[in-house]
Amino acid sequence: MWLTLLLLLALGTLALALVAHRLLAPSGNPFAQPPLEPPRPLVTDPGARDKVLKQGFSTRRVPPVLDAVVIGSGIGGLAAAGTLAKVGKRVLVLEQHDQAGGCCHSFQEQGCEFDVGIHYVGQMHAGSMLRVALDQLTDGQLCWQRLPDPYDEVTLGPRRYQLRAGKTAFVAALEEQFPEEKAAIREFMRLSKVASRHVALLAVLKMVPRCLATLLVRTGLIYWISPVFRMATTSHSEAVARLTDNRDLRALLCYFFYGTAPEDSSFLVNVLMVHHYQRGAWYPRGGASEVAFHIVPLIERAGGAVLVRAPVTRILVSSDGAAMGVAVQKGPSEEEVEIFAPIVISNAGVFNTFGKLLPPPLRSHPEVSSRLAMVRHGMGSFLVFVGLRGSAAELHLPPTNFWIYPHNDLDTMMTQYAALSRDDVPENLAMMFITFPAAKDPTYEQRHPGRSCMTILTMARYEWFEEWAGTRAKHRGAQYQQYKMSIAQRLLERALQRFPHLCDKVEFVEAASPLTNQHYLAAPRGEMYGAEHDVARFSPAVVAAMRADTPVKNLYLTGQDVFSCGLAGALHGGLICASTVLGRLLYVDLLLLKRRIKRRQGQQAA
């Protein structure tokens, strides 16, 4: 007992010393001041937006004497680049697609605008850590529209349940719908509070020296530090089964689908997802592309650039095994262009980075191969983009998001769905998500008068589309188009059963399969959320290993694979990456700034 206490004391002293060292790092505080300017008017001119988001790659646009190069312009890459830019680093971000933003980009079709990744975001209330971080990276120019209640509706067979925002209203709504389950609901909320307060320890485990992380994991001391690590390694189905026998409530406590069945997913991840929206849900005014539109200028002011149509083909490595830059394929028939930088940051995901971009000898490095062996590819996604004739107001489109399941046994549903053969998929679709971006964004009608849109999302296995892998986008052949649209039409039919008044308002339908994600997002197997979010990924050993620094000197990872899925998860991946590169605990800087902002708000209210 005494030996354990002495060891914990020694580790605590060491951790405090490391924190003090990082806080006193000479790199400077990128988050010292709140944004100084109020939000400017929304920029709607396509030419002006293209100058920011669609700067094509050319050697003359590559800044001289770079401090870092970032592969990929998703929020993980932009967050890391923007943070480095705020301390004066000259960073080049390279994007293989024709516009910056990754899953934060949008596209237009026949007068309608569609977002591909951001459907809504939680924890955007004034003064929240996430809001403070995004305000810092966008100079306070990114505005958020709060969604009215109910922000989510969940259908389980014939029954519908609604989620409402607010610490009290959230619980009250659940208890009203499950009056006999008050004890279970309150215990879930207690666990949710513990998870939200302790989840930062997962980030700390990724930033402490690897030797210390290894010691904590191998000795089991990590479980003494916080209950959050036991929550992370507990199956969601197992955890909720201890809370309640009510199968509808069990399903409702894990209604966000990201390709992993509840029995295989981490209880911590699902608890945090529910908690993420407890205070409400928000949508970016002007659409998802506003995120990148306001981060890019920050990078440019420091002398950097964000260039598109710049596919990175390999990471350059010196004779002593250190990353020293990247090679870019300027055009299909042109030679590679080599770009040198002392720091290389990859937002391309762990599978692309370690499995494709590193030179072959390094791919087989024991530490590289061991990291790859710890994770699996996530499930792919399938999206249907529906253009509607009429504005959101005219069509009475709700800003609510709709999660629809055929029944409440989500484990059986996911297992059976994932086991389907390709030909059986169209007639056996399971879960679906329906959202109306035009109803969430008050600027949509101004930008696209007389038009609105609906997006439908479900999960899809890459194997169902693998026959057409390697074919060119928009030229995959009649069989692929027929199969893809057969799934899209079945999903649309189900959506129109829920919203029959839209049947004669559909102007066009387009769909995106895992191959679409592979092409536009460079997702190896069409996954939207990176590596699989199963229980194994959130074990302490894997959490400690899937960090920003890599076995290759001067090569760092950022984005979803570093922390977790979604905009918030990828953003935290960027902050962890920037903390590691700068040798500074940026979360402490953000926390101090958050407190200053809160004090100022209190003084203004008084």
C-alpha positions in Angstrom: 0.0 0.0 0.0 2.7 2.5 1.1 4.8 1.5 -1.9 1.9 2.3 -4.3 1.3 5.7 -2.6 5.0 6.6 -2.8 5.0 5.6 -6.5 1.9 7.7 -7.2 3.5 10.6 -5.4 6.6 10.3 -7.4 4.6 10.1 -10.6 2.5 13.1 -9.6 5.7 15.1 -8.9 7.1 14.1 -12.2 3.9 15.1 -14.0 3.8 18.5 -12.3 7.4 19.1 -13.3 6.6 18.2 -16.9 3.6 20.5 -16.9 5.6 23.4 -15.5 8.3 22.8 -18.1 5.7 22.9 -20.9 4.0 25.9 -19.5 7.3 27.8 -19.5 8.1 26.7 -23.0 9.7 29.5 -25.1 7.3 29.0 -28.1 4.8 31.6 -26.8 1.1 31.5 -26.1 -1.1 31.4 -29.3 -4.2 32.0 -27.3 -3.3 35.0 -25.2 -6.1 37.4 -26.3 -9.8 37.0 -27.3 -10.7 38.1 -30.9 -10.7 41.9 -31.2 -13.1 42.4 -34.1 -16.8 41.7 -34.2 -18.0 39.3 -37.0 -18.0 41.0 -40.4 -20.8 40.6 -42.9 -21.1 37.2 -44.6 -19.1 36.9 -47.8 -21.4 35.4 -50.5 -19.5 36.3 -53.7 -18.3 33.0 -55.2 -15.2 34.6 -56.7 -14.1 36.1 -53.3 -14.7 32.7 -51.6 -12.8 30.8 -54.3 -9.8 33.1 -53.7 -9.6 31.7 -50.2 -10.8 28.1 -50.5 -9.6 27.2 -54.0 -6.0 28.5 -54.4 -4.6 25.9 -56.8 -1.1 24.5 -56.3 1.8 25.9 -58.2 5.5 26.1 -57.2 5.4 29.9 -57.2 2.7 29.9 -54.5 4.8 27.8 -52.1 6.1 30.1 -49.4 9.9 30.2 -49.0 11.6 28.9 -45.8 8.7 26.9 -44.3 8.4 26.0 -40.7 6.0 23.1 -41.3 4.0 21.4 -44.0 0.6 19.9 -43.4 -0.9 17.1 -45.4 -4.7 17.6 -45.7 -7.0 20.6 -45.0 -9.6 19.0 -42.8 -10.3 20.7 -39.5 -7.5 18.6 -37.9 -4.9 20.0 -40.4 -6.3 23.5 -40.3 -6.4 23.6 -36.5 -2.8 22.5 -36.2 -1.6 24.9 -39.0 -3.7 27.8 -37.6 -2.3 27.3 -34.1 1.3 27.3 -35.3 0.5 30.3 -37.4 -0.6 32.2 -34.3 2.9 31.9 -32.9 4.4 33.1 -36.2 5.1 29.8 -37.9 5.0 29.8 -41.7 2.9 26.7 -42.6 2.0 25.3 -45.9 -1.2 23.2 -46.0 -1.6 20.9 -49.0 -5.1 19.6 -50.0 -5.6 16.9 -52.7 -9.2 18.0 -53.4 -10.1 21.1 -55.4 -11.2 23.1 -52.3 -10.0 23.4 -48.7 -11.9 22.1 -45.7 -12.0 18.3 -45.8 -15.4 17.3 -44.3 -16.0 21.0 -43.7 -16.4 21.7 -47.4 -19.6 22.3 -49.2 -20.7 21.9 -52.9 -23.4 23.4 -55.1 -25.7 21.5 -57.5 -28.6 23.0 -59.5 -29.0 26.0 -57.3 -28.7 24.1 -54.0 -25.8 23.9 -51.5 -24.9 20.8 -49.6 -22.6 20.2 -46.7 -20.8 16.8 -46.6 -19.7 16.5 -43.0 -21.0 19.1 -40.6 -24.6 18.5 -39.8 -24.6 20.1 -36.3 -22.1 20.8 -33.5 -22.6 20.8 -29.7 -20.9 22.7 -27.0 -20.8 26.0 -28.9 -22.3 28.0 -26.1 -20.5 31.3 -25.3 -17.4 30.6 -23.2 -17.2 26.9 -23.8 -13.7 25.4 -24.5 -14.7 24.4 -28.0 -16.1 27.8 -28.8 -13.1 29.6 -27.4 -10.8 27.4 -29.5 -12.7 27.9 -32.7 -13.0 31.6 -32.1 -9.3 31.8 -31.8 -8.7 29.9 -35.0 -11.3 32.0 -37.0 -10.6 35.4 -35.5 -14.1 35.3 -34.0 -15.6 35.6 -37.5 -17.4 32.2 -37.5 -21.0 32.7 -36.3 -23.2 29.9 -35.0 -26.9 29.5 -35.2 -28.5 27.6 -32.3 -31.1 25.0 -33.3 -34.4 25.2 -31.6 -35.8 22.3 -29.6 -36.2 19.4 -30.2 -32.7 19.4 -31.8 -33.0 15.6 -32.3 -35.8 13.1 -32.8 -35.1 9.4 -32.5 -37.4 6.8 -34.0 -37.3 3.2 -32.7 -39.8 1.3 -34.8 -43.2 2.8 -34.2 -42.1 5.1 -31.3 -40.5 8.5 -31.4 -38.5 10.3 -28.8 -37.2 13.9 -28.7 -34.1 15.4 -27.2 -34.1 18.9 -25.7 -31.2 21.2 -24.8 -30.3 22.5 -21.4 -28.9 20.9 -18.3 -32.4 20.7 -16.7 -34.5 20.4 -19.9 -32.4 17.6 -21.3 -33.0 15.4 -18.2 -36.6 16.5 -17.8 -37.4 15.5 -21.4 -35.9 12.1 -20.9 -37.7 11.6 -17.6 -41.0 12.7 -19.1 -40.7 10.1 -21.9 -39.4 7.4 -19.5 -41.2 8.2 -16.2 -40.3 4.8 -14.7 -36.6 5.2 -15.5 -35.7 8.3 -13.5 -33.0 6.5 -11.4 -31.3 5.1 -14.6 -31.4 8.5 -16.3 -29.9 10.3 -13.4 -27.2 7.7 -13.0 -26.4 8.0 -16.7 -26.2 11.8 -16.3 -23.9 11.4 -13.3 -21.6 9.2 -15.4 -21.8 11.7 -18.2 -20.6 14.4 -15.9 -17.7 12.3 -14.7 -16.7 11.6 -18.3 -16.8 15.2 -19.4 -14.7 16.3 -16.5 -12.1 13.6 -16.8 -11.9 13.2 -20.6 -9.0 15.6 -20.8 -6.9 12.9 -19.2 -7.0 11.0 -22.5 -5.4 14.0 -24.1 -2.8 14.2 -21.3 -1.9 10.5 -21.8 -1.2 11.3 -25.4 1.1 14.2 -24.5 3.2 13.0 -21.6 6.5 11.3 -22.5 5.9 7.9 -23.9 8.0 6.2 -21.2 5.7 7.7 -18.5 2.6 6.7 -20.5 3.9 3.1 -20.9 4.6 2.9 -17.2 1.1 4.0 -16.2 -0.5 1.6 -18.7 1.6 -1.5 -18.0 1.4 -1.2 -14.2 -2.3 -0.6 -14.2 -1.8 2.7 -12.3 -3.8 4.4 -15.1 -7.0 3.0 -13.6 -6.2 4.5 -10.2 -5.9 8.0 -11.7 -9.5 8.3 -13.0 -12.6 6.1 -13.6 -12.7 7.5 -17.2 -10.3 4.8 -18.3 -12.6 2.0 -17.1 -15.5 3.7 -18.9 -13.4 3.8 -22.0 -12.8 0.0 -22.0 -16.4 -0.9 -21.1 -18.7 -2.0 -23.9 -21.7 0.4 -24.2 -24.2 -2.4 -24.2 -22.7 -3.9 -21.1 -22.8 -0.6 -19.3 -26.4 0.4 -20.1 -27.6 -3.1 -19.3 -26.5 -2.4 -15.7 -28.5 0.8 -15.7 -31.9 -0.3 -17.1 -33.9 -3.1 -18.6 -35.8 -0.7 -20.8 -34.6 -1.5 -24.4 -35.9 1.8 -25.8 -33.9 3.8 -23.3 -30.8 1.6 -23.9 -31.0 2.4 -27.6 -31.7 6.1 -27.0 -28.5 6.4 -24.9 -26.4 5.4 -28.0 -28.5 6.6 -30.9 -25.5 8.3 -32.7 -24.3 5.8 -35.3 -20.8 5.9 -36.6 -20.4 2.4 -37.8 -19.8 0.5 -34.6 -22.5 -1.6 -32.8 -23.1 -0.6 -29.2 -21.8 -3.9 -28.0 -18.5 -3.2 -29.7 -18.3 0.5 -28.9 -16.8 2.3 -25.9 -19.3 3.5 -23.3 -17.1 6.6 -22.8 -17.5 7.6 -26.5 -21.2 7.3 -26.5 -21.6 9.1 -23.1 -19.5 11.9 -24.4 -21.5 12.2 -27.7 -24.8 12.5 -25.7 -23.1 15.0 -23.4 -21.7 17.0 -26.3 -25.3 18.1 -27.2 -26.7 18.4 -23.7 -26.3 22.2 -23.8 -27.7 22.5 -27.3 -26.9 22.1 -31.0 -25.5 24.7 -33.4 -24.9 25.1 -37.1 -22.5 27.5 -38.8 -24.2 30.5 -40.4 -23.3 30.5 -44.1 -22.7 26.7 -44.1 -19.9 24.4 -43.3 -17.3 26.0 -45.6 -17.3 29.0 -43.3 -15.0 27.1 -41.0 -12.1 26.8 -43.5 -13.0 30.2 -45.0 -12.0 31.9 -41.8 -9.0 29.8 -40.8 -7.2 30.1 -44.1 -6.5 33.9 -43.7 -5.0 33.3 -40.3 -2.5 30.9 -41.9 -1.8 33.3 -44.7 -1.1 36.3 -42.4 1.8 34.4 -40.9 3.3 33.9 -44.4 1.8 30.5 -45.0 -0.6 29.2 -47.6 -3.4 26.6 -48.2 -3.1 25.2 -51.7 -5.6 22.7 -53.3 -5.2 20.2 -56.1 -2.0 19.2 -54.4 -2.0 15.5 -53.8 1.0 14.4 -51.6 2.5 11.2 -52.9 5.1 10.6 -50.3 6.9 11.9 -47.2 10.5 12.8 -47.8 12.9 11.3 -45.3 16.5 12.1 -44.7 19.3 9.5 -44.6 19.1 9.4 -40.8 15.3 8.6 -40.9 13.8 12.0 -40.1 10.9 13.5 -42.1 12.1 16.5 -44.1 9.2 17.4 -46.4 6.8 16.0 -48.9 6.5 15.3 -52.7 3.5 16.6 -54.5 2.1 15.3 -57.8 1.5 18.6 -59.6 -0.4 16.9 -62.5 -1.1 13.4 -63.9 1.7 13.8 -66.5 4.0 16.1 -64.7 6.9 15.3 -62.4 6.7 15.4 -58.6 7.6 18.6 -56.8 9.6 18.2 -53.6 8.8 20.6 -50.8 11.1 20.8 -47.8 10.2 21.7 -44.2 11.6 20.8 -40.8 8.2 19.6 -39.6 5.7 17.4 -41.4 2.2 17.1 -40.0 -0.2 14.6 -41.5 -4.0 14.9 -41.4 -4.3 12.1 -43.9 -5.1 9.5 -41.3 -2.9 6.8 -39.8 -3.5 4.3 -42.6 -2.5 6.7 -45.4 0.4 8.2 -43.5 2.0 4.9 -42.2 0.8 2.6 -45.0 1.2 4.7 -48.1 3.1 8.0 -47.7 6.1 6.7 -45.7 9.0 5.1 -47.7 8.7 1.3 -47.8 11.5 0.6 -45.3 9.9 2.8 -42.7 6.5 1.2 -43.2 7.9 -2.0 -41.9 9.5 -0.3 -38.9 8.4 -2.3 -35.8 6.9 0.8 -34.0 5.1 1.9 -37.2 3.6 -1.5 -37.9 2.7 -2.0 -34.3 0.7 1.2 -34.3 -1.1 0.2 -37.5 -2.0 -3.2 -36.0 -3.7 -1.5 -33.0 -6.6 0.0 -35.1 -8.9 -1.0 -37.9 -10.6 0.8 -40.7 -13.9 2.4 -39.8 -17.1 1.6 -41.7 -17.8 3.7 -44.8 -20.8 6.1 -45.2 -23.4 6.6 -47.8 -25.1 10.0 -48.3 -28.0 11.1 -50.4 -28.3 14.7 -51.5 -31.8 15.8 -52.4 -32.5 19.1 -54.0 -35.9 20.6 -53.2 -38.0 23.1 -55.0 -39.1 25.8 -52.6 -37.6 27.5 -49.6 -37.3 26.0 -46.2 -40.1 28.2 -44.9 -42.4 27.4 -47.9 -41.8 23.7 -47.4 -42.1 23.9 -43.6 -38.7 22.1 -43.2 -37.8 21.4 -39.6 -34.3 22.3 -38.2 -34.6 19.1 -36.1 -32.3 16.1 -37.0 -34.0 12.7 -37.4 -32.4 9.4 -36.5 -34.5 6.5 -37.7 -34.1 2.9 -36.6 -36.4 -0.1 -37.5 -36.4 -1.3 -33.9 -34.6 -0.9 -30.5 -32.1 -3.8 -30.8 -29.3 -1.8 -32.3 -26.7 -4.5 -31.7 -28.6 -7.1 -33.8 -29.5 -4.5 -36.4 -25.9 -3.4 -36.9 -24.6 -7.0 -36.9 -27.1 -8.2 -39.5 -26.7 -5.0 -41.6 -22.9 -5.3 -41.8 -23.2 -9.0 -42.7 -25.4 -8.3 -45.8 -24.2 -9.3 -49.2 -24.0 -6.5 -51.8 -27.1 -7.5 -53.6 -29.2 -7.7 -50.4 -28.4 -4.1 -49.3 -31.0 -2.0 -51.2 -33.9 -4.0 -49.8 -32.5 -4.3 -46.2 -31.4 -0.9 -45.3 -31.4 -0.3 -41.6 -30.6 3.0 -39.9 -30.8 6.4 -41.5 -30.2 10.0 -40.5 -32.2 12.9 -42.1 -31.4 16.5 -41.9 -32.4 19.8 -43.6 -29.4 22.2 -43.8 -31.5 24.9 -45.4 -33.7 25.0 -42.3 -30.8 25.4 -39.9 -29.0 28.3 -41.7 -30.9 31.6 -41.8 -28.7 32.8 -44.6 -29.5 29.9 -46.9 -32.6 31.5 -48.5 -30.6 34.7 -49.2 -27.9 32.7 -50.9 -30.1 30.2 -52.7 -33.5 31.8 -53.1 -36.4 29.4 -53.8 -34.3 26.3 -53.1 -33.7 24.0 -50.2 -32.2 20.6 -49.5 -32.4 17.4 -47.6 -29.4 15.1 -46.7 -29.8 11.5 -45.8 -27.0 9.5 -44.3 -26.4 5.8 -43.5 -23.4 3.6 -43.0 -22.1 1.3 -45.8 -19.3 -1.2 -46.1 -16.5 -0.5 -48.6 -16.7 -4.2 -49.8 -20.2 -3.5 -51.3 -18.6 -1.1 -53.8 -15.1 -2.6 -54.0 -15.7 -4.0 -57.5 -15.5 -0.4 -58.8 -12.5 0.7 -56.8 -9.9 2.1 -59.1 -12.4 3.6 -61.6 -12.6 7.3 -62.1 -15.1 9.4 -60.2 -18.2 10.2 -62.4 -16.9 7.5 -64.9 -17.5 4.3 -62.9 -19.9 2.8 -65.3 -23.6 2.0 -65.6 -23.7 -0.9 -63.1 -22.1 1.2 -60.4 -24.5 4.1 -61.0 -27.5 1.8 -61.0 -26.5 0.1 -57.8 -25.7 3.4 -56.0 -28.9 5.0 -57.1 -30.9 1.9 -56.1 -29.7 2.5 -52.5 -30.3 6.2 -52.8 -33.9 5.7 -54.0 -34.8 3.3 -51.2 -33.5 5.8 -48.6 -35.4 8.6 -50.3 -38.6 6.6 -50.3 -38.2 6.0 -46.6 -37.5 9.7 -46.0 -40.6 10.7 -47.9 -42.7 8.3 -45.8 -41.7 10.5 -42.9 -42.2 13.8 -44.9 -44.8 13.0 -47.5 -45.5 16.7 -48.3 -42.1 16.7 -50.1 -42.9 14.0 -52.6 -43.7 16.5 -55.4 -40.9 18.9 -54.4 -37.9 16.7 -55.3 -35.9 18.3 -58.2 -32.9 16.0 -58.2 -31.1 13.3 -56.3 -27.4 12.6 -56.0 -25.6 10.1 -53.9 -22.1 9.5 -52.4 -20.8 6.0 -51.7 -17.6 5.0 -49.8 -15.8 5.4 -53.2 -16.9 9.0 -53.3 -15.3 9.5 -49.8 -12.3 7.7 -51.0 -12.0 10.1 -54.0 -12.8 13.5 -52.4 -11.6 12.9 -48.8 -8.8 10.4 -49.6 -10.4 8.0 -47.1 -8.7 4.6 -47.7 -11.9 2.6 -47.5 -14.5 5.3 -47.6 -14.6 5.9 -43.9 -15.9 9.3 -42.7 -14.8 8.9 -39.1 -11.2 7.6 -39.5 -10.1 4.5 -37.6 -12.8 2.3 -36.1 -14.2 3.6 -32.8 -14.4 0.3 -31.0 -13.6 -0.6 -27.4 -10.1 -1.7 -28.3 -9.2 1.7 -29.7 -10.0 3.4 -26.4 -8.0 1.1 -24.2 -5.3 3.0 -22.4 -2.5 1.2 -24.4 -4.0 2.3 -27.7 -4.9 5.8 -26.4 -1.3 6.3 -25.3 0.1 4.9 -28.6 -2.2 6.9 -31.0 -0.5 10.2 -30.3 0.6 13.1 -32.4 4.3 12.3 -32.3 5.3 9.2 -34.3 8.3 6.8 -34.5 9.6 8.9 -37.4 11.4 12.0 -36.2 9.8 15.3 -37.2 6.6 13.6 -38.4 3.4 14.2 -36.5 -0.2 13.2 -36.8 -3.3 15.3 -36.4 -7.1 14.9 -36.8 -9.6 12.2 -35.9 -7.2 9.4 -35.6 -5.3 11.3 -32.8 -8.4 11.8 -30.6 -11.9 10.9 -31.9 -14.4 11.5 -34.6 -16.3 14.6 -35.7 -15.4 18.2 -35.8 -14.8 18.4 -32.1 -12.7 15.2 -32.1 -10.6 16.3 -35.1 -10.1 19.8 -33.6 -8.8 18.3 -30.4 -6.5 16.1 -32.5 -5.2 19.4 -34.0 -4.7 21.0 -30.6 -2.9 17.9 -29.3 -0.6 17.9 -32.3 0.2 21.6 -32.0 0.9 21.1 -28.3 3.3 18.4 -29.1 5.1 20.4 -31.9 5.4 23.5 -29.7 6.2 21.7 -26.5 3.4 23.6 -24.7 0.2 22.6 -23.0 -2.2 24.6 -25.1 -5.2 23.4 -23.2 -3.9 25.4 -20.2 -3.6 28.5 -22.4 -7.2 27.9 -23.6 -8.5 27.4 -20.0 -6.9 30.6 -18.8 -8.3 32.5 -21.8 -11.7 30.9 -21.2 -11.7 32.2 -17.6 -10.7 35.7 -18.7 -13.6 35.7 -21.1 -16.0 34.5 -18.5 -14.9 37.2 -16.1 -15.3 39.9 -18.7 -18.8 38.6 -19.6 -19.7 38.7 -15.9 -18.4 42.3 -15.6 -20.4 43.4 -18.7 -23.6 41.7 -17.3 -23.1 43.5 -14.0 
